[in-house]
Amino acid sequence: MEHEQITRSDDPAGLRTVCDQAGQHAPVDPDGDIFENAGQETVPLDHYFSLVWSSLSWSEWVPFTAEKHEFREIPREPGLYRIRPAGRDVLMYIGETRRTLRQRLNELRYTLKRTDLMPWNDPYREAPALWAWRDAEGFEYECSAAPLDASTNGRQGMKSLLLYRYRQHHGESTLCNFGRFHPRYRRSTDRRENLRGGRLEAGQKDNPAGGVSYPPLHPAGKPGDPDWMGLSWSDVDLLVPEKIQAVPAGPGLYLLSDPESQEIVSIGQSATCADRLLDLSRKSRDGKELQFSFHAVEETVLPHQLGELENDLIGNFFEQFRRAPEFQFRNSR
């Protein structure tokens, strides 16, 4: 059944293939410019705070401090979720889950209840970052969720699209995706490593993960073009050690493609791109050869910035083809 109620030139029709099962959308302003979020706030149509964003139908915003009955606004299906600090025009985090959204967010908010100790890095990787920003800035969080009955590829691809569109709209990434962190805090490790994070002492250097976002890539061309997304991609070559010798040392982005169909099957990044490609060339793929192309990042970049660039490519790919590359999230949970 087709649930889309909005006609937009920037909404690829096929994107609805993934989103059709998201449910009915909230009422839209007849002029197509704004709508009211349950009478509480007025935001632009298809804004990252709105009840209709990127063809998904989102729940009302619910405070992390809400009573149990109020938290039932959060859907019980798998899907996508977003977190914001109350009163701020910014998103903290965009996530996805194959579990019920209500259970996932309920567990996250209880993980953040303790104010004297930063949570561990597992099982909720966003928890330490959310804790640090709340501790530093006094943020009170709210969440909203959108059910999405899709494969892992569909959910993860939609998450990449949302992060990509947020960067295009806001000019930078969410504060807690891609490993971003508050500059004056260090992150907790996983439980088994048992090193609790916290505020850095005066005189200690800022956490590099608190650095600025890489500017969003400008949408241009299509995947596989030599100038896709305004980058300079190398000629396509077989993914074999002797061909990888031409890849310069240092950070870069890469595309893997199928020699027969020429279809891109994976998009990646690495601080040592040549080493990463060499490692990939040695992995068994049931006797199937792959091709690669790369873009060398010539300036100094931080790990989260490489993640942002990679996601811009995945998000644009998803926007154009309404799916992620075939192998992109094959090993995801």
C-alpha positions as CSV (number, residue, x, y, z in Angstrom):
1,M,0.0,0.0,0.0
2,E,1.3,3.5,-0.8
3,H,1.3,5.7,2.3
4,E,3.1,8.8,0.9
5,Q,0.9,11.9,1.1
6,I,3.4,14.5,0.0
7,T,4.7,15.3,-3.4
8,R,8.3,16.6,-3.4
9,S,10.8,16.8,-6.2
10,D,13.7,15.9,-3.8
11,D,12.1,12.7,-2.7
12,P,13.1,9.8,-5.0
13,A,10.1,7.7,-5.6
14,G,11.9,4.5,-4.9
15,L,12.8,5.7,-1.4
16,R,9.3,4.8,-0.5
17,T,10.0,1.2,-1.3
18,V,11.9,1.1,2.0
19,C,9.6,3.5,3.7
20,D,6.1,2.4,2.6
21,Q,5.6,0.4,5.8
22,A,6.4,3.3,8.1
23,G,2.7,4.2,8.6
24,Q,0.5,7.2,7.9
25,H,2.1,10.6,8.0
26,A,1.1,13.5,10.2
27,P,-1.1,16.2,8.8
28,V,0.7,18.6,6.5
29,D,0.2,22.3,6.1
30,P,-1.9,23.0,2.9
31,D,0.7,25.5,1.7
32,G,3.4,22.8,1.9
33,D,5.8,24.9,3.9
34,I,5.2,24.2,7.6
35,F,3.2,22.0,9.9
36,E,2.4,22.0,13.6
37,N,3.8,19.3,15.7
38,A,0.7,18.5,17.9
39,G,0.2,22.2,18.5
40,Q,3.5,22.4,20.5
41,E,5.9,23.7,17.9
42,T,5.9,24.8,14.3
43,V,8.8,23.5,12.2
44,P,9.4,23.5,8.4
45,L,8.1,20.5,6.4
46,D,10.7,17.7,6.1
47,H,12.9,19.3,8.8
48,Y,14.9,17.0,11.0
49,F,12.6,17.8,13.9
50,S,9.4,17.3,12.0
51,L,6.9,14.4,12.2
52,V,7.5,13.8,8.5
53,W,11.2,13.6,7.6
54,S,12.7,11.8,4.6
55,S,9.4,10.0,3.9
56,L,9.3,8.5,7.4
57,S,6.5,9.0,9.9
58,W,8.0,9.9,13.3
59,S,6.5,9.8,16.7
60,E,6.0,12.9,18.9
61,W,9.1,14.0,20.8
62,V,9.2,12.4,24.2
63,P,11.5,13.5,27.1
64,F,13.9,11.0,28.5
65,T,12.3,11.8,31.9
66,A,8.8,10.9,30.7
67,E,6.7,8.6,32.8
68,K,6.1,5.1,31.6
69,H,2.7,5.8,30.1
70,E,4.1,8.9,28.2
71,F,6.9,6.8,26.8
72,R,4.4,4.6,25.0
73,E,4.4,7.3,22.3
74,I,7.6,5.5,21.1
75,P,6.7,2.7,18.7
76,R,7.3,-1.0,19.6
77,E,8.5,-1.9,16.1
78,P,12.1,-1.9,14.8
79,G,13.2,1.3,13.0
80,L,15.1,4.6,13.4
81,Y,15.4,7.0,16.2
82,R,16.7,10.5,16.8
83,I,17.8,12.3,20.0
84,R,17.9,16.1,20.6
85,P,18.6,18.4,23.6
86,A,15.4,20.2,24.6
87,G,15.4,23.8,23.4
88,R,18.3,23.5,21.0
89,D,18.2,23.4,17.2
90,V,20.6,20.4,16.9
91,L,20.4,16.6,16.8
92,M,22.6,14.7,19.1
93,Y,22.3,11.2,17.6
94,I,20.5,9.2,14.9
95,G,20.3,5.5,15.4
96,E,18.6,2.3,14.2
97,T,17.6,-0.9,15.8
98,R,16.2,-4.3,14.8
99,R,14.7,-4.6,18.3
100,T,11.7,-2.6,19.4
101,L,12.3,1.1,19.4
102,R,10.6,1.6,22.7
103,Q,12.8,-1.0,24.5
104,R,16.0,0.3,22.9
105,L,15.3,3.9,23.9
106,N,14.0,2.9,27.3
107,E,17.2,1.0,28.1
108,L,19.3,3.9,26.8
109,R,17.5,6.5,29.1
110,Y,18.0,4.3,32.1
111,T,21.6,3.8,31.2
112,L,22.0,7.6,31.4
113,K,20.2,8.0,34.8
114,R,23.4,7.8,36.9
115,T,24.9,11.3,36.8
116,D,28.2,10.6,38.7
117,L,29.7,7.9,36.4
118,M,29.9,8.0,32.6
119,P,28.3,4.8,31.1
120,W,30.5,2.1,29.5
121,N,31.0,2.2,25.8
122,D,28.9,-1.0,25.5
123,P,26.2,-1.9,24.7
124,Y,25.1,1.6,23.7
125,R,27.9,3.4,22.0
126,E,26.1,6.8,22.0
127,A,25.6,6.7,25.8
128,P,29.1,8.0,26.9
129,A,28.8,10.9,24.4
130,L,25.3,11.8,25.5
131,W,26.4,11.6,29.1
132,A,29.4,13.9,28.5
133,W,27.4,16.6,26.8
134,R,24.7,16.5,29.5
135,D,27.4,16.7,32.2
136,A,29.1,19.7,30.5
137,E,26.0,21.6,29.2
138,G,23.1,20.4,31.3
139,F,21.2,19.0,28.3
140,E,17.9,17.4,28.9
141,Y,17.2,14.9,26.1
142,E,14.1,14.1,24.0
143,C,13.6,11.3,21.5
144,S,11.5,10.5,18.6
145,A,11.2,7.3,16.6
146,A,10.0,6.0,13.2
147,P,9.1,2.4,12.7
148,L,10.7,0.8,9.6
149,D,10.1,-2.9,8.7
150,A,13.1,-3.4,6.6
151,S,16.3,-5.6,6.3
152,T,19.5,-4.6,8.0
153,N,20.6,-3.1,4.6
154,G,17.4,-1.0,4.5
155,R,17.6,0.3,8.1
156,Q,21.3,1.0,8.0
157,G,21.0,2.6,4.6
158,M,18.1,4.8,5.8
159,K,20.2,5.8,8.8
160,S,23.0,6.8,6.5
161,L,20.5,8.8,4.4
162,L,19.2,10.7,7.5
163,L,22.8,11.5,8.6
164,Y,23.6,12.6,5.1
165,R,20.6,14.9,4.8
166,Y,21.1,16.3,8.3
167,R,24.7,17.3,7.3
168,Q,23.4,18.8,4.1
169,H,20.8,20.8,6.0
170,H,22.7,21.7,9.2
171,G,26.2,22.0,7.8
172,E,27.7,19.6,10.3
173,S,27.1,16.1,11.8
174,T,25.1,15.2,14.8
175,L,27.2,15.6,18.0
176,C,27.4,11.9,18.9
177,N,27.5,9.9,15.6
178,F,30.8,8.9,13.9
179,G,32.5,8.7,17.3
180,R,32.2,12.4,17.9
181,F,32.6,13.4,21.5
182,H,32.7,16.4,23.8
183,P,36.2,17.9,23.5
184,R,36.8,18.1,27.3
185,Y,35.9,14.5,28.0
186,R,37.5,11.1,27.5
187,R,35.3,8.2,26.5
188,S,34.7,5.1,28.7
189,T,36.0,1.8,27.4
190,D,34.0,-1.4,27.0
191,R,33.2,-3.0,30.4
192,R,35.8,-5.7,30.1
193,E,38.6,-3.1,29.7
194,N,37.2,-1.3,32.8
195,L,38.5,2.2,32.2
196,R,35.8,4.7,33.1
197,G,35.7,8.0,31.1
198,G,35.1,11.5,32.5
199,R,36.1,15.1,32.3
200,L,39.7,15.9,31.3
201,E,41.9,17.7,33.8
202,A,42.9,21.3,33.2
203,G,46.0,21.3,31.0
204,Q,45.1,18.1,29.3
205,K,44.7,18.3,25.5
206,D,41.2,18.3,24.0
207,N,39.8,15.0,22.9
208,P,40.4,15.0,19.0
209,A,36.9,13.4,18.6
210,G,35.6,16.8,19.7
211,G,37.0,18.4,16.6
212,V,34.9,20.1,13.9
213,S,32.9,18.2,11.3
214,Y,34.3,17.8,7.8
215,P,32.2,20.1,5.5
216,P,29.4,18.1,3.8
217,L,30.2,16.9,0.3
218,H,28.4,18.6,-2.5
219,P,25.9,16.3,-4.3
220,A,27.2,15.9,-7.9
221,G,27.0,13.2,-10.5
222,K,26.3,9.5,-9.8
223,P,28.2,6.7,-8.1
224,G,31.0,5.6,-10.4
225,D,31.5,8.9,-12.1
226,P,35.1,10.1,-11.9
227,D,34.0,13.3,-10.1
228,W,31.1,11.8,-8.0
229,M,30.3,14.1,-5.0
230,G,33.0,16.6,-6.2
231,L,35.9,14.2,-5.5
232,S,38.6,13.0,-7.8
233,W,38.3,9.2,-8.2
234,S,41.0,7.1,-9.7
235,D,40.4,4.9,-12.7
236,V,38.8,1.6,-11.9
237,D,41.2,-1.4,-11.6
238,L,41.2,-5.0,-10.4
239,L,41.5,-5.4,-6.6
240,V,44.8,-7.3,-6.7
241,P,48.1,-6.4,-4.8
242,E,50.0,-5.3,-7.9
243,K,47.4,-2.7,-8.8
244,I,47.0,-1.4,-5.2
245,Q,50.7,-0.4,-5.3
246,A,49.6,2.8,-7.1
247,V,47.4,3.9,-4.1
248,P,49.3,6.6,-2.1
249,A,50.0,6.2,1.6
250,G,47.6,8.0,3.9
251,P,43.9,8.5,4.3
252,G,41.4,7.9,1.6
253,L,38.0,6.7,0.4
254,Y,37.4,3.7,-1.8
255,L,34.7,2.1,-3.9
256,L,34.5,-1.6,-4.6
257,S,32.6,-2.8,-7.7
258,D,31.6,-5.9,-9.6
259,P,33.6,-6.2,-12.9
260,E,30.7,-7.8,-14.7
261,S,27.9,-5.4,-13.7
262,Q,30.1,-2.4,-12.9
263,E,27.9,-1.9,-9.9
264,I,29.3,-0.5,-6.7
265,V,29.0,-3.1,-3.9
266,S,30.8,-1.4,-1.1
267,I,32.0,2.1,0.0
268,G,34.7,2.6,2.6
269,Q,37.3,4.7,4.2
270,S,40.6,4.2,6.0
271,A,43.4,6.3,7.5
272,T,45.7,4.0,5.6
273,C,43.7,3.4,2.4
274,A,46.4,1.3,0.6
275,D,46.7,-1.1,3.5
276,R,43.0,-1.5,3.8
277,L,42.6,-2.3,0.1
278,L,45.5,-4.8,0.3
279,D,43.8,-6.5,3.2
280,L,40.5,-6.6,1.3
281,S,42.3,-8.1,-1.8
282,R,43.4,-11.1,0.3
283,K,39.9,-11.9,1.6
284,S,38.1,-14.8,-0.1
285,R,34.9,-13.8,-1.9
286,D,34.0,-17.3,-3.3
287,G,36.4,-16.9,-6.2
288,K,34.8,-13.6,-7.3
289,E,37.0,-10.8,-8.4
290,L,36.3,-7.2,-7.5
291,Q,37.4,-3.8,-8.8
292,F,38.3,-0.7,-6.9
293,S,38.6,3.0,-7.3
294,F,39.9,5.5,-4.7
295,H,40.1,9.1,-3.7
296,A,43.1,10.2,-1.8
297,V,42.4,12.6,1.1
298,E,45.4,14.9,0.9
299,E,44.7,17.0,4.0
300,T,45.0,15.9,7.6
301,V,41.7,14.4,8.8
302,L,40.4,13.0,12.0
303,P,38.8,9.6,12.3
304,H,35.3,11.0,12.7
305,Q,35.8,13.2,9.6
306,L,36.6,10.1,7.5
307,G,33.4,8.5,8.8
308,E,31.5,11.6,7.8
309,L,32.9,11.5,4.3
310,E,32.1,7.8,3.9
311,N,28.6,8.3,5.1
312,D,28.0,11.2,2.7
313,L,28.8,8.8,-0.1
314,I,26.6,6.0,1.3
315,G,23.8,8.5,1.9
316,N,23.9,9.9,-1.6
317,F,24.1,6.4,-3.1
318,F,21.0,5.4,-1.1
319,E,19.2,8.6,-2.2
320,Q,19.8,7.8,-5.8
321,F,19.2,4.0,-5.8
322,R,16.9,3.6,-2.8
323,R,19.2,1.0,-1.2
324,A,22.7,0.7,0.2
325,P,25.5,-1.1,-1.8
326,E,25.1,-4.9,-1.6
327,F,28.0,-5.7,0.7
328,Q,27.8,-2.4,2.8
329,F,26.2,-3.7,5.9
330,R,26.6,-7.4,5.4
331,N,28.5,-7.9,8.8
332,S,26.2,-5.5,10.7
333,R,24.2,-6.8,13.6
